[in-house]
Structure formats: C-alpha cells, structure tokens
Amino acid sequence: MAEAAAGMTWPLPVVLCPVANFCFYSSIYLSSLFLAALSVQRYLGVAFPLWVQGRRHLGRVVAASAALWLLACSHCCIVFAAHFHGGHSAPGGLDPRGPEASRPGSL
C-alpha cells in the first residue's frame, strides 16, 4: 500500500520491502491453505461421518496447522532468497531500484 500511495516507488527503508512482501504473500497462502483444509475436513465429515466422528483430536489439528504454517512460510522465504541473493550494487546487497537496475546495460 505504501508503494502504491507513493507513485510506485518504495518510500520505506529498503530492508522492509521483502518483509512486506513476505507478510503479504504468506497471508494469502495461509488463508488459502486453511480454507482448503477446512473444506477437506467438511467433505470427510459428510462423506464418512462415522469414521471422522471418532478421529477428531486436538493434537492432529495442531499438527495440521503447524504443517500449513511451515509450508506457507517456507514457500514465502523465496522472497528473501531472491531479494538478498545476487550481485546488487547497493550496500548490503540491496538496490532500491530493483533487480533490473543492477543488470549491465539497463537504465
């Protein structure tokens, strides 16, 4: 939102750019994964009511939630790897103009 309000330039410190992207995308992935897990649980409850009724345990719910968090956060860690890896020209390996600006012959 800050980027869109500032005319598509990043007005905040450069370090916050991948953090903002991580939070944005991980929230999308987490909500999608939890809705899918809820849908699977509801389907199993309708399709196999007697089998599912005796299999509801808090430990399984916590384990499934932890697995979904791990999956979404590990998938979104690519944001940090892509942003901090490579030969960017600014100090700390960051270029506020983006990855295209560090290529020879660009801009």
Residue, then its C-alpha position, 0 to 999 in steps of 0.5 A: m500500500a505504501e508503494a502504491a500511495a507513493g507513485m510506485t516507488w518504495p518510500l520505506p527503508v529498503v530492508l522492509c520491502p521483502v518483509a512486506n512482501f513476505c507478510f503479504y504473500s504468506s497471508i494469502y497462502l495461509s488463508s488459502l491453505f486453511l480454507a482448503a483444509l477446512s473444506v477437506q475436513r467438511y467433505l470427510g465429515v459428510a462423506f464418512p461421518l462415522w469414521v471422522q466422528g471418532r478421529r477428531h483430536l486436538g493434537r492432529v489439528v495442531a499438527a495440521s496447522a503447524a504443517l500449513w504454517l511451515l509450508a506457507c512460510s517456507h514457500c514465502c522465504i523465496v522472497f528473501a532468497a531472491h531479494f538478498h541473493g545476487g550481485h546488487s550494487a547497493p550496500g548490503g546487497l540491496d538496490p532500491r531500484g530493483p533487480e533490473a537496475s543492477r543488470p549491465g546495460s539497463l537504465 
